[in-house]
Amino acid sequence: MDSTQLIGWIFAIVFIGFFFLSLLWLRGRMIRLDRMLEEGDIELLDKAGIKTEILNHAPVGSQILPYTPYVAMTEIENESQN
């Protein structure tokens, strides 16, 4: 094995290691967020990187459905007038 192959293998191993470490970091963030939501931790509203403005503006009795797209409309169209 010459030096270029060795350098290539080192880069490949470092890249794969970095990839798996980033996956572990993201999983840790998800677990921490779930724990904070379950506990009702108020510090969640002040955490950097977490967008909460939609949750703050939801009317009382609203349900949050995960993975549901939100489309804001400024006017309600009345189909019966057409």
Phi and psi in degrees as GROMACS dihedral restraints (atoms count N, CA, C in turn):
[ dihedral_restraints ]
;  ai    aj    ak    al  type     phi  dphi    fc
    3     4     5     6     1   -87.1    20    10
    4     5     6     7     1   178.8    20    10
    6     7     8     9     1   -69.1    20    10
    7     8     9    10     1   -31.9    20    10
    9    10    11    12     1   -69.2    20    10
   10    11    12    13     1   -38.4    20    10
   12    13    14    15     1   -66.1    20    10
   13    14    15    16     1   -39.8    20    10
   15    16    17    18     1   -62.7    20    10
   16    17    18    19     1   -43.8    20    10
   18    19    20    21     1   -64.5    20    10
   19    20    21    22     1   -40.1    20    10
   21    22    23    24     1   -62.1    20    10
   22    23    24    25     1   -43.8    20    10
   24    25    26    27     1   -65.0    20    10
   25    26    27    28     1   -38.6    20    10
   27    28    29    30     1   -63.6    20    10
   28    29    30    31     1   -45.1    20    10
   30    31    32    33     1   -61.4    20    10
   31    32    33    34     1   -41.9    20    10
   33    34    35    36     1   -63.5    20    10
   34    35    36    37     1   -43.9    20    10
   36    37    38    39     1   -66.2    20    10
   37    38    39    40     1   -41.2    20    10
   39    40    41    42     1   -64.4    20    10
   40    41    42    43     1   -42.8    20    10
   42    43    44    45     1   -63.1    20    10
   43    44    45    46     1   -46.1    20    10
   45    46    47    48     1   -63.5    20    10
   46    47    48    49     1   -41.7    20    10
   48    49    50    51     1   -62.5    20    10
   49    50    51    52     1   -43.8    20    10
   51    52    53    54     1   -62.2    20    10
   52    53    54    55     1   -40.7    20    10
   54    55    56    57     1   -61.0    20    10
   55    56    57    58     1   -48.1    20    10
   57    58    59    60     1   -69.5    20    10
   58    59    60    61     1   -34.0    20    10
   60    61    62    63     1   -66.1    20    10
   61    62    63    64     1   -37.7    20    10
   63    64    65    66     1   -68.0    20    10
   64    65    66    67     1   -35.3    20    10
   66    67    68    69     1   -64.9    20    10
   67    68    69    70     1   -40.7    20    10
   69    70    71    72     1   -64.4    20    10
   70    71    72    73     1   -39.2    20    10
   72    73    74    75     1   -63.9    20    10
   73    74    75    76     1   -44.8    20    10
   75    76    77    78     1   -64.0    20    10
   76    77    78    79     1   -39.3    20    10
   78    79    80    81     1   -63.4    20    10
   79    80    81    82     1   -39.6    20    10
   81    82    83    84     1   -62.9    20    10
   82    83    84    85     1   -39.6    20    10
   84    85    86    87     1   -64.3    20    10
   85    86    87    88     1   -40.7    20    10
   87    88    89    90     1   -64.7    20    10
   88    89    90    91     1   -42.0    20    10
   90    91    92    93     1   -64.3    20    10
   91    92    93    94     1   -42.6    20    10
   93    94    95    96     1   -64.5    20    10
   94    95    96    97     1   -41.4    20    10
   96    97    98    99     1   -63.7    20    10
   97    98    99   100     1   -44.5    20    10
   99   100   101   102     1   -60.6    20    10
  100   101   102   103     1   -41.7    20    10
  102   103   104   105     1   -64.1    20    10
  103   104   105   106     1   -41.7    20    10
  105   106   107   108     1   -66.1    20    10
  106   107   108   109     1   -37.6    20    10
  108   109   110   111     1   -66.9    20    10
  109   110   111   112     1   -41.4    20    10
  111   112   113   114     1   -64.4    20    10
  112   113   114   115     1   -38.3    20    10
  114   115   116   117     1   -81.1    20    10
  115   116   117   118     1   -13.0    20    10
  117   118   119   120     1    69.6    20    10
  118   119   120   121     1    35.7    20    10
  120   121   122   123     1   -66.9    20    10
  121   122   123   124     1   121.4    20    10
  123   124   125   126     1   -71.8    20    10
  124   125   126   127     1   -20.6    20    10
  126   127   128   129     1   -65.5    20    10
  127   128   129   130     1   -14.6    20    10
  129   130   131   132     1   -60.7    20    10
  130   131   132   133     1   -32.3    20    10
  132   133   134   135     1   -71.1    20    10
  133   134   135   136     1   -21.6    20    10
  135   136   137   138     1  -102.0    20    10
  136   137   138   139     1    -2.0    20    10
  138   139   140   141     1   -67.9    20    10
  139   140   141   142     1   136.5    20    10
  141   142   143   144     1   -73.5    20    10
  142   143   144   145     1   139.5    20    10
  144   145   146   147     1    90.4    20    10
  145   146   147   148     1    -0.1    20    10
  147   148   149   150     1  -115.1    20    10
  148   149   150   151     1   119.4    20    10
  150   151   152   153     1   -87.0    20    10
  151   152   153   154     1   121.6    20    10
  153   154   155   156     1  -122.4    20    10
  154   155   156   157     1     4.7    20    10
  156   157   158   159     1   -65.4    20    10
  157   158   159   160     1   -32.4    20    10
  159   160   161   162     1   -69.3    20    10
  160   161   162   163     1   -40.7    20    10
  162   163   164   165     1   -66.3    20    10
  163   164   165   166     1   -33.4    20    10
  165   166   167   168     1   -71.0    20    10
  166   167   168   169     1   -27.4    20    10
  168   169   170   171     1   -98.5    20    10
  169   170   171   172     1     7.0    20    10
  171   172   173   174     1   -75.3    20    10
  172   173   174   175     1   137.4    20    10
  174   175   176   177     1   -66.7    20    10
  175   176   177   178     1   159.5    20    10
  177   178   179   180     1   -61.7    20    10
  178   179   180   181     1   134.9    20    10
  180   181   182   183     1    90.1    20    10
  181   182   183   184     1     1.9    20    10
  183   184   185   186     1   -72.2    20    10
  184   185   186   187     1   150.8    20    10
  186   187   188   189     1  -112.8    20    10
  187   188   189   190     1   138.3    20    10
  189   190   191   192     1   -95.8    20    10
  190   191   192   193     1   117.2    20    10
  192   193   194   195     1  -104.0    20    10
  193   194   195   196     1   116.8    20    10
  195   196   197   198     1   -66.7    20    10
  196   197   198   199     1   147.1    20    10
  198   199   200   201     1    62.3    20    10
  199   200   201   202     1    29.8    20    10
  201   202   203   204     1  -108.8    20    10
  202   203   204   205     1   124.1    20    10
  204   205   206   207     1   -68.7    20    10
  205   206   207   208     1   144.6    20    10
  207   208   209   210     1  -110.5    20    10
  208   209   210   211     1   126.3    20    10
  210   211   212   213     1  -122.2    20    10
  211   212   213   214     1   116.9    20    10
  213   214   215   216     1   -88.4    20    10
  214   215   216   217     1   132.0    20    10
  216   217   218   219     1  -120.0    20    10
  217   218   219   220     1   135.8    20    10
  219   220   221   222     1   -82.6    20    10
  220   221   222   223     1   -27.2    20    10
  222   223   224   225     1  -131.1    20    10
  223   224   225   226     1   147.9    20    10
  225   226   227   228     1   -94.1    20    10
  226   227   228   229     1   124.1    20    10
  228   229   230   231     1   -85.6    20    10
  229   230   231   232     1   133.4    20    10
  231   232   233   234     1  -101.7    20    10
  232   233   234   235     1   109.6    20    10
  234   235   236   237     1   -76.6    20    10
  235   236   237   238     1   -19.8    20    10
  237   238   239   240     1   -74.0    20    10
  238   239   240   241     1   -17.6    20    10
  240   241   242   243     1   -82.4    20    10
  241   242   243   244     1   -12.4    20    10
